[in-house]
Amino acid sequence: MTRILIVDDDADILELLRLEFEDDPGCTADTTTSVADALAMARQHPYDAIITDWRMPVMNGTMFVGALRGQGCTSHIIIYSGKELDREMQKVFDAGANEYVGRRGNPEREFDELKDHIRKLPVPAQNPAE
């Protein structure tokens, strides 16, 4: 089963994304609005992918990705943000992000793009307990 962590300070977006991914029986999604909670969750559980906003209180996406990588997280990290892919945003890739999906007002297309990135991930090893 593909395990995803979704981090965004907008609870409505979290719920939409969670429902979208859990529509797939091969997927499970954890969500949080807190970067601190997300860092703790990523230490406790191996996630296949982490989808995160860039503009968040406390720390932006670049700092968050750097903190994840700094604690040894090897998850595939996708930035899902309305922030333009500019010079400042390029730093998130230097910090260790793998993909960027822009929020452009077309959630159906954006969710399809996010799911496409997830589908391209290596198939997770089956846990005998599952």
C-alpha positions in Angstrom: 0.0 0.0 0.0 1.3 3.5 -0.9 1.5 5.7 2.2 1.3 9.5 1.8 1.7 12.4 4.2 -0.1 15.6 3.1 0.9 18.9 4.8 -0.9 22.1 4.3 -2.1 24.9 6.6 -5.5 24.9 4.8 -7.6 22.1 6.4 -10.1 22.2 3.4 -7.3 21.3 0.9 -6.0 18.6 3.2 -9.5 17.0 3.3 -9.9 17.2 -0.5 -6.5 15.7 -1.1 -7.0 12.9 1.5 -10.4 11.9 0.0 -8.8 12.0 -3.5 -6.0 9.7 -2.6 -8.0 7.4 -0.4 -10.3 6.8 -3.3 -7.6 4.5 -4.5 -7.7 1.3 -2.5 -3.9 1.0 -2.8 -3.3 4.3 -1.0 -3.5 5.6 2.5 -3.1 9.3 3.4 -2.2 11.0 6.7 -2.7 14.7 7.0 -1.6 17.6 9.2 -1.7 21.4 9.2 1.4 21.5 11.5 4.9 21.4 10.1 6.1 20.3 13.6 3.6 17.4 13.6 4.6 16.5 10.0 8.3 16.3 11.0 7.4 14.0 14.0 5.1 11.8 11.8 7.9 11.4 9.2 10.3 10.3 11.9 7.7 7.7 13.1 6.4 6.3 9.8 8.0 5.6 6.5 6.1 7.5 3.8 6.4 6.7 0.1 5.5 10.4 -0.6 5.0 13.7 1.1 2.9 16.3 -0.5 3.3 19.8 1.0 2.4 23.4 0.4 5.3 25.9 0.3 3.6 28.9 2.0 3.0 27.8 5.6 3.3 29.4 9.0 6.4 28.7 11.1 8.5 27.5 8.2 8.2 27.6 4.4 8.4 24.6 2.2 12.2 25.0 1.6 12.9 25.0 5.3 10.5 22.1 5.8 12.0 20.0 3.1 15.5 20.7 4.4 14.4 19.7 7.9 12.9 16.4 6.5 16.1 15.6 4.6 18.1 16.6 7.7 16.4 14.0 9.8 17.0 11.3 7.2 13.7 11.3 5.4 14.0 9.6 2.0 10.3 10.0 0.9 9.5 11.4 -2.5 8.6 15.0 -1.8 6.1 16.9 -4.0 5.5 20.6 -3.5 1.9 21.5 -4.3 1.7 25.3 -4.1 0.3 28.4 -5.7 3.7 30.0 -5.4 5.3 30.5 -8.8 8.3 28.4 -9.7 10.7 31.4 -9.4 14.4 31.7 -8.3 13.3 31.5 -4.6 11.2 28.5 -5.3 14.1 26.7 -7.0 15.8 26.5 -3.6 13.3 23.9 -2.5 14.8 21.5 -5.1 18.3 22.2 -3.7 16.8 21.4 -0.2 15.7 18.0 -1.6 12.2 18.3 -3.1 11.6 16.0 -6.1 8.6 17.5 -7.9 6.5 20.6 -8.1 2.8 20.8 -9.0 1.4 24.4 -9.3 -2.0 25.4 -8.0 -3.6 27.2 -10.9 -7.3 27.0 -10.2 -7.9 23.6 -11.8 -8.0 21.1 -9.0 -9.1 18.2 -11.2 -6.0 18.6 -13.4 -3.8 19.3 -10.4 -5.0 16.2 -8.5 -4.5 14.1 -11.6 -0.9 15.4 -11.9 -0.3 14.6 -8.2 -1.7 11.1 -8.6 0.4 10.6 -11.7 3.6 11.4 -9.7 2.5 8.9 -7.0 1.8 6.2 -9.6 5.3 6.5 -10.9 6.9 5.8 -7.6 8.4 2.3 -7.0 5.9 -0.2 -5.7 6.2 -0.3 -1.9 7.3 -3.5 -0.3 4.4 -5.4 1.2 4.4 -5.6 5.0 3.5 -9.2 6.0 1.1 -7.8 8.6 -1.0 -6.1 5.9 
